[in-house]
Structures are given as C-alpha cells and as structure tokens.
C-alpha cells in the first residue's frame, strides 16, 4: 500500500527517464504537505477509511 504521492514520484521518474528524487527522499513531500495542512487547521487521520466526503463553503468534509 504505497502512498499516492510516492507512487506518483516513481511513475514520473520511470516515464521521463532518470531518477529525480527530492532531497531527503520522496517521503519528505508527503511530510511537508501534512505539516502545511495541520498548520492551516486540518486534522490528519492516518489509515482511516473514508466513506464520504463533500465541500462546504470551500472546506473539505470527510466522513469515516
């Protein structure tokens, strides 16, 4: 179960030829994204199943 951000990096590398990884590895992208979301007031629930999601006045609402 590869996180989608990591899978995207691998796919891009293979498609465009060559290995282009960010400093500190591709996991740093997901970590930085999570940190930014939390600073903006989001709560991240890892390994949670999402049953439904919707937008309400520009806010993403997720229901597990």
C-alpha positions as CSV (number, residue, x, y, z in Angstrom):
1,X,0.0,0.0,0.0
2,X,2.2,2.8,-1.3
3,X,1.1,6.4,-0.5
4,X,-0.2,8.0,-3.7
5,X,2.4,10.8,-3.6
6,X,5.2,8.2,-3.6
7,X,3.6,6.3,-6.4
8,X,3.4,9.4,-8.4
9,X,7.1,10.2,-8.0
10,X,8.1,6.7,-9.1
11,X,5.8,6.8,-12.1
12,X,7.2,10.2,-13.1
13,X,10.7,9.0,-12.8
14,X,10.1,6.0,-14.9
15,X,8.1,7.9,-17.6
16,X,10.5,10.7,-18.1
17,X,13.7,8.7,-17.7
18,X,16.2,9.1,-14.9
19,X,15.9,9.2,-11.2
20,X,14.9,12.6,-9.8
21,X,14.2,12.3,-6.1
22,X,13.8,15.3,-3.8
23,X,16.4,15.9,-1.1
24,X,15.6,13.6,1.9
25,X,13.6,11.3,-0.3
26,X,10.0,11.3,-1.7
27,X,8.5,10.9,1.8
28,X,9.6,14.4,2.6
29,X,6.9,15.7,0.1
30,X,4.1,13.9,2.0
31,X,5.5,15.0,5.3
32,X,5.8,18.7,4.3
33,X,2.2,18.6,2.8
34,X,0.9,17.1,6.1
35,X,2.7,19.7,8.1
36,X,1.2,22.5,6.0
37,X,-2.3,21.1,6.2
38,X,-2.1,20.8,10.0
39,X,-0.8,24.4,10.3
40,X,-3.8,25.5,8.3
41,X,-6.1,23.8,10.8
42,X,-6.7,20.4,9.2
43,X,-6.6,17.2,11.2
44,X,-5.0,14.2,9.5
45,X,-6.2,10.7,10.3
46,X,-3.8,8.0,9.1
47,X,-5.1,4.7,7.8
48,X,-8.7,5.9,8.1
49,X,-11.3,4.6,5.7
50,X,-13.3,7.4,4.0
51,X,-16.9,6.6,3.4
52,X,-18.0,10.0,2.1
53,X,-16.6,13.5,1.5
54,X,-18.0,16.8,0.5
55,X,-17.2,20.5,0.1
56,X,-19.0,23.1,2.2
57,X,-18.1,26.7,1.7
58,X,-14.6,25.7,0.4
59,X,-13.9,23.3,3.3
60,X,-13.4,19.6,2.7
61,X,-15.5,17.5,5.0
62,X,-14.6,13.8,5.4
63,X,-16.8,11.2,7.0
64,X,-15.3,7.8,8.1
